[in-house]
Amino acid sequence: MLLSSGGFAVYLAESNVFNLLVPRFGDLSSCSNRERLLDAWLASKLFRSSGLDASHIRQRVLTDCRSGGDFLRIVMTEICARQGMQRWAENSPETMLYLPIVKQLIPEALVIHIIRDGRDVASSLARVRYVRPFPWENIYGLIGCGLYWEWIVQKGREFGRAMGADYMEVHFEDLLGRSQETLDHIARFIDHPLDYATIQSVAYASVSKPNTSFQDQSSNARFNPVGRWKTSFSTGELMRFEQLVGKTLQEVGYTLATSPATRDTVDLKATRLFHRSYFVAKFWYKNNRLIRALRPTMKGSDIDEIVLADDHPAILKPSRQPVR
């Protein structure tokens, strides 16, 4: 929506800098790490979507880049220069987990945290089996997806509060249901006019074609991604889901559909602990320097495979989860 509003450089891809490139290529103050990064990135969709000249951007990165923040800033300012724009925006959802380092490296960054009903998020993620369920859970993993949503949202809010006035929260449902009013709120935050009619007219990417795991429904004139959870959960699943993440749902403004018990049982505590530990362990594994040194060098085709999975989640095989 921001890119469709005018005044922003158009880059129709997630940069994946902090959640993918930096964890795989390490400290970019090292020239050899920058070389390895460029070899892969220039052979990937992330570069092809930029419209930049390979030799020019290679030289800029080799000369001026010392961190992931430098890399993102260099790429996006080069795209701005090429398109004659002054501002840029970037959207890689798992960057929420890296907000402290983002703010350290890009001090002027403004963060808009879009929060969506966790029940709808779980319905979408479970459809592509994004979070692998434990053997004793339902194979579609609604519970695990809900706990993943809660973990990401809580981390984003925790880090965001430390950013003070440079952080804001917006509800996904308000962007759809009260579009201009919500855009006016965002416009004041970023000091940039946002006209809903203009956005609908330009309609880049998912503004005109929903990026959804419910691809079979996206061409329907009545397609509505809000409240889909009402037909995705059984009565028992919904009760258990809201027992686990209901407090967070209420904290971010959503009304519960059930009346879950206020006290945690041993079963609920164990379920939350298992999933949280799994998410934290994966995050540690991905960002650990010693483990990174043992992993094979990432190639452009590897990046494309991950990016394609993110752009079109429905193509994932049930037994496979994207590398994060």
C-alpha positions, 0 to 999 in steps of 0.5 A: 500500500505504501509503494502504491501511494506514490513517492516511494521507490518500488521494490516488489520483494522482501529484502530478507537482509536481517532474517536470511542474508546476515545469518547466512553470510555473517559479519559484513565488515569482512570483505570475503563475507561481502564477496560471498554475499554478492555472489549469491545475491546477484544471482538471485531474484532479490537482485533481479527485482531491484533493476540495478546494474550488477557491476555498480551495486557490487562496487558500492557494496564492496566499498561502503558496506560494513553491516546488514544495515549498510547493505539494505540502505545501499540497495534501497537508496540505489533503487531510489536514485534509479527511480527518482524517489526519495523514500523507501519502505521494506517488508520482511515480517521476521525482521520483527525479531531483529528490531534492536539491531535494525534500529542500531544500524538504521537509527532513522528507521520507522517501524509499522507493526501490522498485527492481524488476528492470530486465529486468522494467521494460524488458519493461513499458516496451518494450511501450508503447514508452516510450523511443524506440529509435534507428533502428538498434535493435529497434523495441521498444527493450528496450535503451533501456528498460533503460538508462533504468532504470539511469539512474533507479536510479543517480541515485536511489541517488546522491541517496539516499545523500546523505540518510542515514537519511532514505532506504531501498531496497526491492525490488519483488519483496520487497513481493510475495514477503515482504510482511509482513516487508518492510512491517515493515522499512518500518514501522520506517523511517516509524514507522507500523504496516503490516499486510498483512492490512489493506492487502489488505482496504482495497486502494486502487487498484493493490493490488487492480487492477494498474497494468500495461502487460500489461492483457491479463493483469491479470485472470488469477488467476495474474497475476504481474509478477515474472520476466516478462522470461524470456519477453520477451527473445530469447537474443541480446537478453538477452545484450546487455541484461546486457552493458549493465546487468548490473553495475547489476543485480548491484549492486542484488541481482539475479542475471544469467541470462547470462555477459556479457563483463566488458570493454566493447566500442566498440559497448557504450560507444557504445550507453550514451553515445548513450542516456545523452546523450539522457536527460540532454538531455531532462532539461535541455530540460524544465528549462531556463528559456529554453526554458520561456518559448518553450513554449505555456502548459500547460492543464488538458487538457494535464495530463490527457493526460499523467496519463492516459498515465501511468495507462494506458500501453497506450493510447499510440500507438506513435509517441508518447511522453508529454511528461516 
